[in-house]
Amino acid sequence: MSAPLPSLPVTFRPTRTRVVLYLVGLVQFAALTAIALALPKLTGGERISFVFVGLLVLAVLLLLARPKVVARQEGVTVVNLTTRRELAWAQVLRVNLRAGDAWVHLDLADGTSLPAMGIQPGIARQQAIRDARALRDLAELHGTGRPATA
């Protein structure tokens, strides 16, 4: 028997991965800023360069932490690194997370597949599997009005 469906709206995101990315980004920014301030022979421009590089790396890591999947009564919103896509439940035919996949893929009614990077097994595989099953069950219930057979 499947776990009970989460109540809508529900947001799926790789929480552990996000925490790691935030921490690494903040630590490296703090380290580069400290180096810029601690080295006495650096010019003003060199100090600014250190801080700028720290901000740039932090921005990239924050971008990597952006993905999420939001399931609502009306449908699903998939937020990846630089894109955001709103889908009606009827557009989502299948939710896939196969062995070796970096993240979930949604098979869509138009014949395409959409990566949903908000559910990724990276450092929290069991949570990703539970999230993928929950999204699959929600898509089956809201997309067709009945659970899929086997």
Number of C-alpha atoms within 10 A of each C-alpha: 3 8 9 8 13 14 10 12 12 15 18 22 23 25 17 14 17 17 12 14 19 17 14 15 21 18 14 16 21 15 15 20 20 14 15 20 16 11 10 9 10 14 11 10 9 12 20 15 15 20 21 15 15 20 19 14 17 21 14 13 19 17 14 17 23 17 23 22 23 18 24 17 13 14 19 23 18 22 20 20 15 9 9 13 12 14 15 16 21 16 18 23 19 18 24 19 20 11 8 8 12 15 21 23 20 22 17 17 12 9 9 9 16 16 17 26 24 26 29 27 23 16 13 14 13 12 19 22 17 14 23 24 18 20 27 23 22 26 27 21 15 19 19 14 11 12 14 12 5 3
